[in-house]
């Protein structure tokens, strides 16, 4: 990813939004149908994909910096990225609580 914690956090948020919107549209026609064996398989596959994408967005650049010997910069980038993502999450929770979204 980038060395910008804001872009990394925005990318993670965008990935989540795209994933949720996609799941809503894909599952809409299936609401009145019973689950099959494929439901848990798809769920676990999506979970695995999401973990891999989030690991890339949050850890790739800090690990590269760490390997290059820039330990302080690596930790700083990771903490800032998580902090900004946490702020986005808290903002979403506040907006949801007050029924803005």
Buried (B, 14 or more C-beta within 10 A) or exposed (E): BEEBBEBBBBBBBEBBEEBEEEEEEEEEEEEEEEEEEEEEEBEEEEEEEBEEBBEBBBBEBBEBBBEEEBEEBBEBBBEBBBEBBEEBBEEBEEEEEEEEE
